[in-house]
Amino acid sequence: MSISSSIPLKLRYDSYFACDLSIRNSKFQTHLQTLAISPPETERKMFDLLNEQSLLLNVDFINTFINCDVVSIQALFRNIWSTIRWSNYQNINLMLSLSIPLPHQHILVEITLAQVQTIGALRIGVSGDKHEEDSYKLKKLNFYGSFSKNGSVLAQILPVSLTLTKVINETLSMEGKKSNISGIYIPTYTIDLNNLFISRDQYIRSTL
């Protein structure tokens, strides 16, 4: 996709799309690139910074009295399941918050509760620190998605899929200097509320 905004040079009114009011032309381009194709040399460093970014999985159990001892976390990497632990937790104002360092970016994490608990909502997100190196800027990552269902409580196993997509922006210099390149991950959640939550009747039957 390409978006262009051009003003003939003979027109003398100021531009509205740039900090430099004398600029008369601007062009923006965006495209998708398959990971099977090696990135251009100018973007390779940004891909490396994104791949090396340390990520924290942040999970909030909302409107609940549970403690962290009822939560179990397993991670699958290269066909091997292993237990991982949170690096930090808080239990304040009816909300249990866990921060879990992810040992790898391409990983399957399974969060299981010891039994069905009274939990009103779930919030899941990922965070990561920013980093700057020469003309490359890895942006700070901090996003959340919140999930709830009226009249229901959280199920024992949490089937939430979270996919991260690399987004890289290149700003070309108008004076022949190096381009400024920035990068960040954007999230895509795949979730089925009917499996993530159970009804009040299902909860009552599970406690009998």
Secondary structure, DSSP 8 states (H G I E B T S, - for coil): -EEEEE--TT--S--SSSSSTT--EEEEE-----TTS---HHHHHHHHHHHH---EEEEEEES----GGGEEEEEEETTEEEE---SEEEEETTEEEEEEE-S-SS-EEEEEESS-----EEEEEEEE--EEETTEEE--EEEEEEEE-TTEEE-SB--EEEEEEEEEEEE--SSS---EEEEEEEEEEEE-HHHHEEEHHHHHHHT-
